[in-house]
Amino acid sequence: MSAFIQQLPALTGVVIGALGSYRAVARGERVRFRREREARWEERRLAVYTDYARALKKSVTLTYRVAPSLATTRIRLL
């Protein structure tokens, strides 16, 4: 029994070291996952903003093309 008691501090150190190592790796993975998730959201956000800007530009262009014909129609009616 005394041999086990003599080795107990070393075994405790190994267990504590393993737990510390696990926590460090788990935290690193969590941080990496969050960073990658943010990057994916940035890409999606950029794509959505680009699509929105393209649709808005089309709408404004169409409005500018239609507006002169509406103005001439209104003048003719008066």
C-alpha positions, 0 to 999 in steps of 0.5 A: 500500500505504501508504494501506491501512496508514494505514486499518488502525487504523480498520478494526481499530477497526470490527471490534473495535467490531462484535464488542463490539456483537455480544457485548453484544446476544447477552448481553442476549438471553441474559439476557432469554431466561432471565428469560422462561423463569423467568417461564414456569416460575413460571406453570407451578409456580403452576398445578401447586401450585394443582391439587395444593391443589385435589385435596388439599382435595377429598380431605380434604373427602371424608375428613371426609364419609365418616369419620362414617358409618364411625364409626357403622358401627363402633359398630353392629358392636360 
